[in-house]
Amino acid sequence: MSEVSAKEARMVPMVFGLARRDDNGEPDPDLVMLWGMETAEGAVMYWREDGRSQFALFDDAESAADRFGRLFDLVLYRP
């Protein structure tokens, strides 16, 4: 992979979500409550609240799950 290609690959966002658990304690893909994107430079989560778009920035998807997961009993889901 060339240097330009490697740099571009790090910038491609990876989708992640915070989901409720299924009966086995695993993230349920049908019950994702919040979606986000992660790049090598950080992660952002999006949601709507009171008719307004909201977002939060994090170091990575795991940090988002630590923060919001504990608040809303959600776990990290990566499709």
C-alpha positions as CSV (number, residue, x, y, z in Angstrom):
1,M,0.0,0.0,0.0
2,S,1.5,3.4,-0.9
3,E,1.9,6.1,1.6
4,V,-1.0,8.1,0.2
5,S,-3.3,5.1,0.3
6,A,-2.4,4.3,3.9
7,K,-3.1,7.9,4.9
8,E,-6.5,7.8,3.1
9,A,-7.3,4.4,4.7
10,R,-6.9,6.0,8.2
11,M,-9.4,8.7,7.2
12,V,-12.2,6.4,6.1
13,P,-14.8,6.5,8.9
14,M,-15.9,3.3,10.6
15,V,-19.5,3.2,11.6
16,F,-20.4,2.1,15.2
17,G,-23.4,2.2,17.4
18,L,-24.6,1.9,20.9
19,A,-27.2,-0.8,21.3
20,R,-29.3,-2.5,23.9
21,R,-28.2,-6.0,24.8
22,D,-29.9,-9.1,23.5
23,D,-30.8,-12.1,25.7
24,N,-27.2,-13.3,25.6
25,G,-25.8,-9.9,26.7
26,E,-24.5,-9.1,23.2
27,P,-25.3,-5.9,21.3
28,D,-28.6,-6.3,19.4
29,P,-28.2,-4.8,15.9
30,D,-31.9,-4.2,15.7
31,L,-31.8,-2.1,18.9
32,V,-29.1,0.5,18.1
33,M,-30.1,3.7,19.9
34,L,-27.2,6.0,18.9
35,W,-25.0,5.9,15.8
36,G,-21.5,7.3,15.3
37,M,-18.4,7.4,13.1
38,E,-14.8,6.8,14.1
39,T,-11.6,7.7,12.3
40,A,-8.0,7.6,13.4
41,E,-8.4,11.1,14.7
42,G,-11.5,10.5,16.9
43,A,-15.1,9.6,17.1
44,V,-18.4,11.5,16.8
45,M,-21.9,10.4,17.9
46,Y,-25.1,11.9,16.5
47,W,-28.7,12.0,17.8
48,R,-31.8,14.1,17.9
49,E,-33.1,15.6,21.1
50,D,-36.1,17.9,21.4
51,G,-36.2,18.3,17.6
52,R,-32.5,19.4,17.4
53,S,-29.5,17.6,16.1
54,Q,-26.9,16.9,18.8
55,F,-23.4,15.5,18.6
56,A,-20.5,14.6,21.0
57,L,-16.8,14.1,20.2
58,F,-14.7,11.4,21.7
59,D,-11.2,10.0,21.4
60,D,-12.6,6.7,20.1
61,A,-15.7,4.5,19.9
62,E,-14.8,2.8,23.2
63,S,-14.7,6.2,25.0
64,A,-18.2,6.9,23.6
65,A,-19.4,3.6,24.8
66,D,-17.9,4.1,28.3
67,R,-19.6,7.5,28.6
68,F,-23.1,6.9,27.0
69,G,-23.2,3.1,27.6
70,R,-23.1,3.5,31.3
71,L,-25.7,6.3,31.3
72,F,-28.2,4.4,29.1
73,D,-27.2,0.7,29.7
74,L,-26.0,0.4,26.1
75,V,-23.0,-1.6,24.6
76,L,-20.7,-0.9,21.7
77,Y,-21.9,-2.4,18.4
78,R,-19.7,-2.5,15.2
79,P,-21.6,-3.6,12.1
